[in-house]
Every structure is written in C-alpha cells, then in structure tokens.
C-alpha cells in the first residue's frame, strides 16, 4: 500500500461556498434563543473572526434595538450551539466555488 501526501484547506468563500450552511446554523441558533433570523445578505455583515464574533454582532444589533445589554453567558451558549449545529450540518448546502472541481482531483 502506498501513502499519498494530501493537503486539504479551505478559506470560506475561496474553495467552498459555505455561506448557506453558515446562515442555516446562525438562524437555528437565533430561533432557539428567541432572536430574529437573518437573510444571507444580512448575515454577510456579521461573518468574520469566528463564530463568537458573528453571534455577538448578530445579537448586538438586536440588543441595540431593544436598548438592552448582552448577557455574555447567553452569547457563549449561543456560540457553542452554533459551532455544534454547523459542525453537524456543514455539508447540507455548501457547494464548490465555480471552477474548483476541475482544478482539484476530489476524492
């Protein structure tokens, strides 16, 4: 048996369009914790610097509307829920970016 050296990497939006699955995970968490969901366009403004930052930005915009503060414990619970849901559902809607399939040999 021969071994093959393989390097697999992805920068979201470079090789795989994961935005639809990010939106599904985000909206799952928002519904579970009683916050409004977001469209894909709205969510694009919250993505970057990890799940905690995305959840924080999302609930902060709602908290400003309600003139309340964010409970850090709730934000952390929401982030954990997001990571769990996203990890279990990352392949539901994600697709290869145009031109990627022909460029790499996919196993």
HELIX and SHEET records of a PDB file:
HELIX    1   1 UNK A   19  UNK A   32  1                                  14    
HELIX    2   2 UNK A   40  UNK A   43  1                                   4    
HELIX    3   3 UNK A   51  UNK A   66  1                                  16    
HELIX    4   4 UNK A   72  UNK A   89  1                                  18    
HELIX    5   5 UNK A  100  UNK A  103  1                                   4    
SHEET    1   A 2 UNK A  16  UNK A  17  0                                        
SHEET    2   A 2 UNK A  95  UNK A  96 -1                                        
END                                                                             
